[in-house]
Amino acid sequence: MLQVQLEVGPDPAEVGRARRWARSRLAGCGIGEDEPLAETLILLISELVTNAVVHTGCPAVLRMLFGGPGVRVEVADASARGPARRQAAGDDTGGRGLELVDGLADRWGWQREGAGKRIWCEIDRAEKDGKRAAGRPDACSEEQPETRGQIREPRVYL
């Protein structure tokens, strides 16, 4: 399993930086920017990082894990407050993030982590017609050594 991660500051401008970073890592793993998988992952990353930055005011860590049946996205922050779904009215500009995550991810959940929490979601790489999506985990570029490492923790599905 290959992991890449990015530290995100407590500033809403960091969301755009996280999207750009994620696009470059996906491309390094052979997942093209125009592929539906990449577009879905970028939207999920945007929602989870926005929630962490806007609702907690804390720095966060964005992780993407490649391997197994799909791609896993995790956002960890120092706030102990768990995620809460909100009911957005028609004109509201917020309150739909977790509904998007629930509708787009194959699986998602959250867990306490130290004094904070980790919210995660997974997207399976198989396409609807049964073919494997482009890009294999072992095709990931090793040019970006940032904070990659082996994950030794078990998967937890909530």
C-alpha positions as CSV (number, residue, x, y, z in Angstrom):
1,M,0.0,0.0,0.0
2,L,1.4,3.4,-1.0
3,Q,0.5,6.5,1.1
4,V,1.1,10.1,0.3
5,Q,0.2,12.9,2.6
6,L,0.0,16.7,2.8
7,E,-0.1,18.9,5.9
8,V,-2.9,21.5,5.5
9,G,-3.0,24.8,7.4
10,P,-6.1,26.2,9.1
11,D,-6.8,28.6,6.2
12,P,-9.6,28.1,3.6
13,A,-7.1,29.0,0.9
14,E,-5.4,25.6,1.7
15,V,-8.3,23.8,0.1
16,G,-7.2,24.9,-3.4
17,R,-3.6,23.9,-2.6
18,A,-4.8,20.4,-1.4
19,R,-6.8,20.0,-4.7
20,R,-3.7,20.9,-6.8
21,W,-1.5,18.6,-4.8
22,A,-4.0,15.7,-5.0
23,R,-4.3,16.1,-8.8
24,S,-0.5,15.8,-9.2
25,R,-0.4,12.7,-7.1
26,L,-3.3,11.1,-8.9
27,A,-1.5,11.8,-12.2
28,G,1.7,10.3,-10.9
29,C,-0.4,7.1,-10.3
30,G,-1.7,7.0,-13.8
31,I,-5.2,8.4,-12.9
32,G,-5.8,11.1,-15.5
33,E,-7.2,14.5,-14.6
34,D,-10.2,14.0,-16.9
35,E,-11.1,10.5,-15.6
36,P,-14.4,10.2,-13.6
37,L,-12.4,8.6,-10.8
38,A,-10.0,11.6,-10.5
39,E,-12.9,14.1,-10.6
40,T,-14.8,12.3,-7.9
41,L,-11.7,12.0,-5.7
42,I,-10.9,15.7,-6.1
43,L,-14.5,16.6,-5.1
44,L,-14.3,14.3,-2.0
45,I,-10.9,15.8,-1.0
46,S,-12.2,19.3,-1.4
47,E,-15.2,18.5,0.8
48,L,-13.3,16.8,3.5
49,V,-10.5,19.3,3.7
50,T,-13.0,22.2,3.7
51,N,-14.9,20.6,6.6
52,A,-11.6,20.2,8.5
53,V,-10.4,23.7,7.9
54,V,-13.6,25.6,8.1
55,H,-15.4,23.8,10.9
56,T,-12.5,23.1,13.2
57,G,-10.1,26.0,12.6
58,C,-7.3,23.4,13.1
59,P,-4.5,22.3,10.8
60,A,-5.1,18.9,9.2
61,V,-3.3,16.1,7.4
62,L,-4.7,14.9,4.0
63,R,-3.7,11.3,3.1
64,M,-4.3,9.3,0.0
65,L,-3.7,5.6,0.1
66,F,-3.3,3.6,-3.1
67,G,-3.7,-0.2,-3.2
68,G,-6.2,-2.8,-2.5
69,P,-9.6,-2.4,-4.2
70,G,-9.4,1.4,-4.5
71,V,-8.2,4.7,-3.4
72,R,-8.7,5.8,0.2
73,V,-8.7,9.5,1.3
74,E,-8.3,10.4,4.9
75,V,-8.3,13.8,6.6
76,A,-7.1,13.9,10.2
77,D,-7.4,17.0,12.5
78,A,-7.0,17.9,16.1
79,S,-10.7,18.6,16.9
80,A,-12.5,16.0,18.9
81,R,-15.9,17.2,17.5
82,G,-17.2,14.5,15.2
83,P,-18.7,15.2,11.8
84,A,-22.4,16.2,11.7
85,R,-24.7,16.2,8.8
86,R,-26.6,19.4,8.3
87,Q,-29.9,20.0,6.5
88,A,-29.2,22.7,3.9
89,A,-32.0,24.8,2.6
90,G,-32.3,25.5,-1.1
91,D,-30.3,28.8,-1.0
92,D,-27.7,27.8,1.6
93,T,-24.1,27.8,0.3
94,G,-23.0,25.2,2.8
95,G,-24.3,22.1,4.6
96,R,-24.1,19.6,1.8
97,G,-20.5,18.3,2.2
98,L,-21.2,15.0,4.0
99,E,-24.2,14.3,1.8
100,L,-21.9,14.6,-1.2
101,V,-19.4,12.3,0.5
102,D,-22.2,9.8,1.3
103,G,-23.4,9.9,-2.3
104,L,-20.1,9.6,-4.0
105,A,-17.9,7.4,-1.9
106,D,-18.3,3.6,-1.9
107,R,-17.6,3.7,1.9
108,W,-16.9,6.4,4.4
109,G,-16.7,6.9,8.1
110,W,-14.7,8.5,10.9
111,Q,-12.9,7.5,14.0
112,R,-11.3,9.1,17.0
113,E,-7.5,9.5,16.7
114,G,-5.7,10.8,19.8
115,A,-7.3,14.0,20.9
116,G,-8.7,14.5,17.4
117,K,-10.4,12.5,14.6
118,R,-9.9,11.0,11.2
119,I,-12.6,11.1,8.5
120,W,-12.1,8.8,5.6
121,C,-13.7,7.6,2.4
122,E,-12.9,5.0,-0.3
123,I,-13.6,4.8,-4.0
124,D,-13.3,1.5,-5.7
125,R,-11.2,1.6,-8.9
126,A,-13.3,-0.8,-10.9
127,E,-15.5,0.8,-13.5
128,K,-19.2,0.0,-13.8
129,D,-18.7,-2.3,-16.7
130,G,-16.3,-4.5,-14.7
131,K,-13.1,-3.3,-16.3
132,R,-10.3,-2.0,-14.1
133,A,-9.8,1.8,-14.1
134,A,-6.6,3.1,-15.6
135,G,-3.6,3.4,-13.3
136,R,-2.3,0.7,-11.1
137,P,-0.9,1.3,-7.6
138,D,2.5,0.1,-8.7
139,A,2.6,2.7,-11.5
140,C,2.8,5.6,-9.1
141,S,5.7,7.9,-9.7
142,E,8.5,7.8,-7.1
143,E,9.6,11.3,-8.1
144,Q,7.7,12.9,-5.2
145,P,9.2,11.5,-2.0
146,E,7.3,13.9,0.4
147,T,5.8,11.8,3.2
148,R,5.2,8.4,1.6
149,G,5.4,5.3,3.7
150,Q,3.9,1.9,4.3
151,I,0.6,1.8,6.2
152,R,0.6,-0.8,8.9
153,E,-2.8,0.0,10.5
154,P,-5.9,-2.2,9.8
155,R,-8.7,-0.8,7.7
156,V,-11.7,0.1,9.9
157,Y,-15.1,0.4,8.4
158,L,-17.7,2.2,10.5
